Amino acid sequence: MDKKLKEQINTFIEDNELDLDTGSGMPIGIIAIIGYYLFIYVKANARTHTSSDSDLYEHLEEVLPETMEDISYPEWNTSFHSAWYNDYQLFWTTPEAKAEYNF
């Protein structure tokens, strides 16, 4: 993942009060980060399914270590690919996204 994407993800995390509780499955805040990442990555690169879930996973291990230690890579991979195939990146083009999140 390039430096600009890392900075955008870090800013998104800092600017939003994300629910990162891992008590019952994948935290909704992590799902939001995945969707936002897909939005900025696909938009910036005009690519199809070439984004790397492992790059984002590794970055989040650095910036959110306490949350990510409770999320296995296979669980992450399933959530990431589900978000991709269900077009979670499209949410970020809606008025609802702009009202709910700072980005």
C-alpha positions in Angstrom: 0.0 0.0 0.0 1.4 3.4 -0.9 2.1 6.2 1.5 -0.9 8.3 0.3 -3.4 5.4 0.9 -1.9 4.8 4.4 -2.3 8.5 5.2 -5.9 8.5 4.0 -6.7 5.4 6.1 -5.0 6.9 9.2 -6.9 10.2 8.8 -10.2 8.3 8.4 -9.5 6.4 11.6 -8.5 9.6 13.5 -11.4 11.6 12.2 -14.2 9.1 13.0 -15.4 7.5 16.2 -15.2 3.9 14.9 -16.6 0.9 16.9 -13.6 -1.4 17.1 -15.0 -3.8 19.7 -14.1 -7.3 18.6 -16.5 -8.9 21.1 -18.9 -10.4 18.6 -17.2 -10.9 15.3 -15.8 -8.4 12.9 -16.1 -4.9 14.3 -18.3 -2.5 12.4 -15.5 0.0 12.4 -13.2 -2.4 10.6 -16.0 -3.0 8.0 -16.2 0.7 7.6 -12.4 1.0 7.0 -12.6 -1.8 4.5 -15.4 -0.1 2.5 -13.6 3.2 2.7 -10.3 1.7 1.5 -12.1 0.0 -1.4 -13.7 3.4 -2.3 -10.4 5.4 -2.3 -8.3 2.6 -3.8 -10.7 1.8 -6.7 -11.4 5.5 -7.3 -7.7 6.4 -7.3 -6.6 3.5 -9.4 -9.6 2.8 -11.6 -8.9 -0.9 -11.0 -11.1 -3.9 -10.6 -10.4 -6.7 -8.1 -6.7 -6.1 -7.8 -6.6 -4.4 -4.4 -4.7 -6.2 -1.8 -6.5 -7.2 1.4 -3.2 -8.2 2.9 -1.7 -4.7 2.5 -4.6 -3.2 4.4 -4.5 -5.9 7.0 -0.8 -5.4 7.7 -1.2 -1.6 7.9 -4.1 -2.0 10.4 -1.9 -4.4 12.5 0.5 -1.4 12.8 -2.0 1.3 13.6 -4.7 -0.7 15.5 -2.7 -3.5 17.1 -5.1 -4.2 20.0 -8.1 -4.6 17.6 -6.3 -6.5 14.9 -4.8 -9.1 17.3 -8.3 -10.5 17.8 -8.9 -10.8 14.0 -7.4 -13.7 12.2 -6.3 -13.3 8.6 -8.8 -15.8 7.3 -11.6 -14.0 9.0 -10.3 -10.7 7.6 -10.0 -12.1 4.1 -13.6 -13.3 4.2 -14.9 -9.9 5.3 -12.7 -8.0 2.8 -13.8 -10.1 -0.2 -17.4 -10.0 0.9 -17.2 -6.2 1.0 -15.6 -6.2 -2.5 -18.2 -8.5 -4.1 -21.1 -6.6 -2.4 -19.8 -3.2 -3.6 -19.2 -1.6 -0.2 -17.2 1.1 -1.9 -20.4 2.4 -3.4 -21.7 3.5 0.0 -19.1 6.2 0.2 -20.7 8.0 -2.8 -24.0 8.5 -0.9 -25.3 11.4 1.2 -25.7 8.9 4.1 -21.9 8.2 4.1 -21.1 11.9 4.1 -23.5 12.5 7.0 -22.2 9.6 9.1 -18.4 9.8 8.5 -15.8 12.4 8.1 -13.8 11.8 4.9 
